[in-house]
Amino acid sequence: MTASNAPSTIAKKATNVSLSETVLADAKALRINISQAAEAGVARAVAERRAELWVAENAKAFECWNDYVEKNGLPLAKYRSF
């Protein structure tokens, strides 16, 4: 579930965020909800970091698979029609 469609029953924790005066003024002028925007940005950063960690944790598996394909070709390649 993403922050944009999260039910309002999810507990929230207050926190302090420092923003540049320009960004804050622009957001207010555009009627952007700072809390929602910050939560969405942090959620995106968390997802990106988790993806980076997953790739790093599975790097050996990728390397092994690439070595296998280089030596043996793709499994079932003879059945490919493209």
N, C-alpha and C positions, 0 to 999 in steps of 0.2 A: 504494500500500500504506500503510495507516495504522499508527501506532505500536502499536496494540493487537494487530495480527496480523503484525507484522514478524518475520521469522525471527531466531533468536538468533545467526546468523552475521554479522549486520550489525555493523560496527565501532562501538564506542561511545567517546566521549571524556569523561573525567571533567571536571566543572566544579563550581564552588561556587555555591550558591543560598542566599540569605538569606530566611528565612520568619519570620513573627511566631511567638512562643512558643506562642500559643494555637492557631494553625493547625497547627503542628507537633505539638503535644500531641494535638489532636483527630484528626489523620491517623493518628498512631501508635495511639491508642486504638481507632480504627476499622479498624486493620490495613490502611491504604492504603499501597501501595508508592509512596514519595515520588518515586523516579526515574521510574517509569512515569507517574505523575500529572503530574509536571513536563514530561516529554517530550510527553505528550498535549496539555497546555496550550500549550506553545510551538508545537507542530505546528499547533494550531488558530489561534493568533495569526498564524503565518506564512501560513496559507491565507487568513485574513481580510485580511491586509495585501496579499497578492498580488491578491486580488479587488478591493480598493480601487484599487490601482495600475492594474489592467486597465481598470476603469471610467474612471479619470481619463485613461488613454492613449487610450481609445476614445470619449471624450466628443464629439469633433467628428463622428465617424461617427453616433453616436446623434442628435445635433442635426440633421445632414443628413437622416437617415432620417425623423425626426419632421417636419421641414419638408416633405419630399416627401409624406408621408402627409397632412399638413394641406392641402397644395395639390391633391393628386391622389387622395386616398383610398387605401384599401388595395388592393394589386394583387389581382386575381382576386376582389374583393369581390362581384361579381355572381354568383359561384358558391357563395357561402356560404348555407347553409340554416338559419342561426340568427341 
